[in-house]
Amino acid sequence: MNKPMFPDAVRSRLSYPFLGDLQLNVWAILAIGLAIGARWGVRQPWLHDDGAARWIAALLPLIPSYLYARRLIRWTNGHDEMQRRILQEALVFASMWTLFLRMAMDLFTASHGEAPFGLKSGLGVEGTFGAMCVLYIIGCALANRRYQ
């Protein structure tokens, strides 16, 4: 059984565990990087005609995304009940606001013919994942503030 991680061990004001955070989020960083690379790759002429290579490039970011989700679930399960509740509230906050943001952008694109803020095709996979990560951080801050 994993040793429980208490809030002080996770976020210390004196020494931020950057290396631990990087180890937790390495799959998310890799997934975003692969999604950006895949989006760039499918536009290249040498890959544009090969259907199998385009499928592989499009589906490749799903592997680190799955591994990130699995690691995040294991990491969350290693916490005590209070910290787990805070993390789950942050995840629900991030999920709902990301869904709202995607729906708003899709509706705006459908009614105006182009995405807002100069985005040609909306947020895309990497933008959606990045927005969810930012909203997760905001959700963690709000949930931590609520339980102090």
CORVENFEN-V710167 format. One record per run of one state. SS is the DSSP state (~ for helix, > for strand, _ for the rest). FROM is the first residue (numbers start at 1). LEN is the number of residues. If there is no record, write none. Layout:
SS:FROM:LEN, SS:FROM:LEN
This chain:
_:1:4, >:5:1, _:6:1, ~:7:4, _:11:7, ~:18:24, _:42:3, ~:45:4, _:49:2, ~:51:9, _:60:1, ~:61:17, _:78:1, >:79:1, _:80:1, ~:81:32, _:113:3, ~:116:3, _:119:5, ~:124:23, _:147:2
